[in-house]
Amino acid sequence: MQVQIKQLIHEIRPDLEEHVGNLLEEIDSIDIANLIALLEQTFNVEIPIYTVMPENFRDIASVENFIRTLKESK
């Protein structure tokens, strides 16, 4: 799943290095909105607005954990 998430981030921001320490320092709110749309499409999940918090988008691992939690709660 991490590889897919990295690919999605690269799709949005090809200028980012592959191993970004803190994703939130590198992307803006428009990037987050685009990432959310791609995550929903790619992983067939719905991301409620109230779950869009910094801790869920801090880095690749936190995004992965967030998506796994959403998929498990279906």
Secondary structure in CASP SS format (residue, H / E / C, confidence):
PFRMAT SS
TARGET T0000
AUTHOR 0000-0000-0000
METHOD secondary structure of the structure
MODEL  1
M C 1.00
Q H 1.00
V H 1.00
Q H 1.00
I H 1.00
K H 1.00
Q H 1.00
L H 1.00
I H 1.00
H H 1.00
E H 1.00
I H 1.00
R C 1.00
P C 1.00
D C 1.00
L C 1.00
E C 1.00
E C 1.00
H C 1.00
V C 1.00
G C 1.00
N C 1.00
L H 1.00
L H 1.00
E H 1.00
E C 1.00
I C 1.00
D C 1.00
S H 1.00
I H 1.00
D H 1.00
I H 1.00
A H 1.00
N H 1.00
L H 1.00
I H 1.00
A H 1.00
L H 1.00
L H 1.00
E H 1.00
Q H 1.00
T H 1.00
F H 1.00
N C 1.00
V C 1.00
E C 1.00
I C 1.00
P C 1.00
I H 1.00
Y H 1.00
T H 1.00
V C 1.00
M C 1.00
P H 1.00
E H 1.00
N H 1.00
F C 1.00
R C 1.00
D C 1.00
I H 1.00
A H 1.00
S H 1.00
V H 1.00
E H 1.00
N H 1.00
F H 1.00
I H 1.00
R H 1.00
T H 1.00
L H 1.00
K H 1.00
E H 1.00
S C 1.00
K C 1.00
END
